[in-house]
């Protein structure tokens, strides 16, 4: 049952109870999200690898566009 909506002053104890309940729900929600994210290990690994490859391609394109004065002289 949903409690009735009140207008006006909220007692300190009730504020504390509401804050604790909101924090608990946030923790449960974060844990559930994390659990869902790592349930499929191959999907996580695949996502990490594809992200890394995208980063490598982006950096390679950036380096190729850079003027020669910014390149490493050893290269």
N, C-alpha and C positions, 0 to 999 in steps of 0.2 A: 504494500500500500504506500502510495506517495504521500508524504506529509504535506499539510496545508502550507500555502505560501503566507509568510508573515511580513508585515511591514513594520519598520522601526528598529529598535535596539535588539542586537543579538547578544545573549550572554557570553562571557568569556569561555566558559566550559563548552558551550555548543560550538563556538568558533573553533576552538581547539579540536573538538571531535570532527568537525567538518574538514578542517585542514588535514588531520591525520587520515581520514578516509580518502580525500583527494590524492594525498601522497601515496597511499597504499595502492589505489587504482592506477596511478601513473607508473609505479614500480611494476605492477602486474602486466600492464600494457607494454612496457619496454621489454620485459623478460619474454613475453609472448612473441613480440616482433623479432627479437634476437633469436629465439628458438626456431621460428619459422624460417629465418634467413639462413641458419646453418644446418637445417635438417637435411638438405640435399647437398652433400659435400661436393659432389662433382659439379653441380651448378655454381657453387661458390668459387671453386677453383677455375672453372671456365670463365666466369665473370672477371676474376682477377687477371687471368692471362690475357683476355681480350682487352681489358683496360690498359694493361702494360703495353701491349702491342700498339694500341692507339696512341699512347704516350710516346713510344719510340718513333712512330710515323710522324707525329706532330713535331717532335724535336728535330727529326731529320729534315723535314720541310722547312722549319725555321732556320736551321743552320745553312741549308742550301741557299736561302734567300739573303743571308747576311753578307755584307760587304767583306772582301778579302781581308781588310785590316783587322777584323774581329776574329779571324780564324787563328787557331793555334799554329805558331810557326813550325812546330815539329811535324805537323801533318803534311 
